[in-house]
Amino acid sequence: MFENKNRKMIGAGAILSSFFSLIIIGMTIYHHLRIEELIMRVQNGQKVN
């Protein structure tokens, strides 16, 4: 009984940790794309807001 409950908690923890790592990866990629966009604007001589 206790072992089964513990296994469910471990599964939930694994799902949560993978979910958080996906969010972090997504934010990193998004931030990187924004930075590249800003660099392109600066190279084109446009004013950056």
Residue, then its C-alpha position, 0 to 999 in steps of 0.5 A: m500500500f505505502e510502496n504504491k503511494n510512494r511510486k505515484m509520488i515519484g511519478a508525479g515528481a518526474i512529470l513535474s521536473s520534466f515539465f519545469s525543464l521544458i518551460i526553462i528550455g522554452m524560455t531560454i530559446y525564446h530569450h535567445l531569439r529575442i536577443e538575436e532579433l535585437i542584434m539584427r535591428v541594431q545591425n540594420g540601424q533601426k532604433v531599439n525600443 
